[in-house]
């Protein structure tokens, strides 16, 4: 049994898919980006912060923290502040490659281990009308970069290089490396 330091239904679904026994607990940390903070440093700080804050509350169980940043030209695109912001984000991603960085950290017995996953996503051309229609679905409101790879935005994606699960918010390869390193096995025992 582990604790997922998140209330994300996507991260929970990915752990369930891997056959990991877990319960979810929210991490209570400040997730603001610091001035001049690089995206890789940001996701590392937040993922580790989530894992360590939850592990401090439940020290008897390993705690898994994760954080995702959508990055365009070295700028982190967070969750949209509203309709206009979401539309502008999607239009800025139109026909341009961007990176999705997801950090994952595991705290157990006072020790924290960390892995980073970097994926590249290329959107097709998106019109302002399509971006507005996507906003109206409600799906992008709480998503980094203003889109969900596993949802309706999949129709915008021309190509992915990297980890689909990492783009969703929990890179399974890196997560399973961390978990196996402390003796936690999923549903596939090979």
C-alpha positions as CSV (number, residue, x, y, z in Angstrom):
1,X,0.0,0.0,0.0
2,X,1.2,3.5,-0.9
3,X,-0.2,7.0,-0.6
4,X,-0.8,9.0,-3.7
5,X,-0.1,12.6,-2.8
6,X,-2.8,13.9,-5.2
7,X,-6.6,14.0,-5.7
8,X,-6.1,13.7,-9.5
9,X,-8.5,11.1,-11.0
10,X,-6.1,10.6,-13.9
11,X,-3.1,9.7,-11.6
12,X,-5.4,7.4,-9.6
13,X,-6.6,5.7,-12.8
14,X,-3.0,5.1,-13.9
15,X,-2.0,3.6,-10.6
16,X,-5.1,1.3,-10.7
17,X,-4.1,0.3,-14.2
18,X,-0.7,-0.9,-12.9
19,X,-2.4,-2.8,-10.0
20,X,-0.9,-0.7,-7.3
21,X,-2.7,-0.6,-4.0
22,X,-3.0,3.0,-2.8
23,X,-5.1,5.6,-1.2
24,X,-5.2,9.3,-2.1
25,X,-4.3,12.2,0.2
26,X,-4.0,15.8,-0.9
27,X,-0.7,17.5,-0.6
28,X,-0.8,20.8,1.1
29,X,2.0,22.8,-0.5
30,X,2.3,26.1,-2.4
31,X,2.5,25.3,-6.1
32,X,3.3,28.8,-7.3
33,X,6.2,29.1,-9.9
34,X,9.1,31.1,-8.5
35,X,10.5,34.0,-10.5
36,X,13.0,32.7,-13.1
37,X,12.4,29.1,-12.1
38,X,13.2,26.6,-14.8
39,X,10.4,24.1,-15.6
40,X,12.5,21.1,-14.7
41,X,13.4,22.6,-11.3
42,X,9.7,23.5,-10.8
43,X,8.3,20.0,-11.3
44,X,11.1,18.6,-9.2
45,X,10.4,20.9,-6.3
46,X,6.6,20.4,-6.5
47,X,6.7,16.6,-6.9
48,X,9.2,16.2,-4.0
49,X,7.2,18.7,-1.9
50,X,4.0,16.7,-2.4
51,X,5.6,13.4,-1.6
52,X,7.5,14.7,1.5
53,X,4.5,16.6,2.9
54,X,2.2,13.6,2.7
55,X,4.9,11.2,3.9
56,X,5.4,13.5,7.0
57,X,1.7,13.1,7.8
58,X,1.7,9.3,7.2
59,X,5.3,8.1,7.8
60,X,4.4,4.4,7.9
61,X,3.6,4.4,4.1
62,X,5.5,5.3,1.0
63,X,4.2,8.6,-0.5
64,X,4.2,9.2,-4.2
65,X,4.1,12.8,-5.5
66,X,3.9,14.0,-9.1
67,X,3.7,17.3,-10.9
68,X,3.3,18.2,-14.6
69,X,4.3,21.4,-16.5
70,X,3.5,22.2,-20.1
71,X,6.3,24.3,-21.5
72,X,6.5,26.5,-24.6
73,X,9.7,28.4,-25.4
74,X,10.9,27.9,-21.8
75,X,7.6,29.4,-20.4
76,X,5.5,27.2,-18.1
77,X,1.8,27.3,-19.2
78,X,-0.2,26.6,-16.0
79,X,-3.9,26.1,-15.6
80,X,-5.8,28.7,-17.5
81,X,-7.3,31.6,-15.5
82,X,-10.4,31.7,-17.6
83,X,-11.8,31.3,-21.1
84,X,-9.7,34.0,-22.9
85,X,-6.5,32.6,-21.2
86,X,-7.3,29.0,-22.3
87,X,-8.0,30.1,-25.9
88,X,-4.8,32.0,-26.1
89,X,-2.8,29.0,-24.7
90,X,-4.3,26.7,-27.3
91,X,-3.6,29.2,-30.1
92,X,0.0,29.6,-28.9
93,X,0.4,25.8,-29.0
94,X,-1.1,25.5,-32.5
95,X,1.4,24.1,-35.0
96,X,4.2,24.4,-32.5
97,X,6.0,21.7,-30.6
98,X,6.0,22.0,-26.8
99,X,7.3,19.9,-24.0
100,X,5.5,18.3,-21.1
101,X,7.7,17.7,-18.1
102,X,6.4,15.4,-15.3
103,X,8.4,14.8,-12.2
104,X,7.6,11.9,-9.9
105,X,9.0,11.5,-6.4
106,X,8.7,8.7,-3.8
107,X,9.3,9.3,-0.1
108,X,9.8,6.3,2.1
109,X,11.4,6.0,5.5
110,X,12.6,9.6,5.4
111,X,14.3,9.2,2.0
112,X,13.0,10.7,-1.2
113,X,13.9,9.5,-4.7
114,X,13.0,11.4,-7.9
115,X,12.7,10.9,-11.7
116,X,11.9,13.3,-14.5
117,X,10.0,12.4,-17.7
118,X,10.1,14.8,-20.7
119,X,7.8,14.4,-23.7
120,X,7.3,16.4,-26.8
121,X,3.8,17.2,-28.2
122,X,3.0,18.7,-31.6
123,X,-0.5,20.1,-32.2
124,X,-2.1,20.5,-35.6
125,X,-3.3,24.0,-36.5
126,X,-6.1,25.0,-34.1
127,X,-8.6,27.7,-35.0
128,X,-9.9,30.2,-32.5
129,X,-13.3,28.8,-33.0
130,X,-12.1,25.2,-32.2
131,X,-10.2,26.5,-29.1
132,X,-13.4,28.3,-27.9
133,X,-15.5,25.2,-28.5
134,X,-13.0,23.1,-26.6
135,X,-13.2,25.6,-23.6
136,X,-17.0,25.3,-23.7
137,X,-16.7,21.5,-23.0
138,X,-15.3,22.4,-19.5
139,X,-12.5,19.9,-20.0
140,X,-9.5,22.3,-20.1
141,X,-10.5,24.5,-17.1
142,X,-8.1,22.8,-14.6
143,X,-5.5,21.3,-16.9
144,X,-1.9,22.5,-17.3
145,X,-1.5,24.1,-20.7
146,X,-5.3,24.2,-21.1
147,X,-5.7,20.7,-22.5
148,X,-6.1,17.0,-21.5
149,X,-4.2,14.5,-23.8
150,X,-6.7,11.7,-22.7
151,X,-9.7,13.8,-23.6
152,X,-11.2,15.7,-26.5
153,X,-7.9,17.5,-27.1
154,X,-6.5,14.3,-28.5
155,X,-8.0,15.5,-31.8
156,X,-5.6,18.4,-31.8
157,X,-2.5,16.2,-31.4
158,X,-0.5,15.5,-34.5
159,X,2.3,13.6,-32.8
160,X,3.8,12.7,-29.4
161,X,7.4,11.8,-28.7
162,X,7.7,10.3,-25.2
163,X,5.4,9.0,-22.6
164,X,1.6,9.2,-23.0
165,X,1.1,8.5,-19.3
166,X,3.7,11.2,-18.5
167,X,1.7,13.7,-20.4
168,X,-1.4,12.6,-18.5
169,X,0.4,13.4,-15.2
170,X,2.1,10.2,-14.0
171,X,4.9,8.6,-16.1
172,X,4.4,4.9,-15.5
173,X,7.9,3.8,-16.5
174,X,9.6,6.1,-14.0
175,X,6.9,5.5,-11.4
176,X,7.3,1.7,-11.5
177,X,11.2,2.1,-11.3
178,X,10.8,4.1,-8.1
179,X,8.2,1.7,-6.6
180,X,10.2,-1.5,-7.5
181,X,13.2,0.2,-6.0
182,X,11.5,0.0,-2.6
183,X,9.9,-3.4,-3.1
184,X,6.4,-2.3,-4.3
185,X,5.1,-4.4,-7.2
186,X,2.2,-3.8,-9.5
187,X,-0.1,-6.2,-11.2
188,X,2.6,-7.4,-13.6
189,X,5.2,-9.6,-11.8
190,X,7.9,-10.6,-14.3
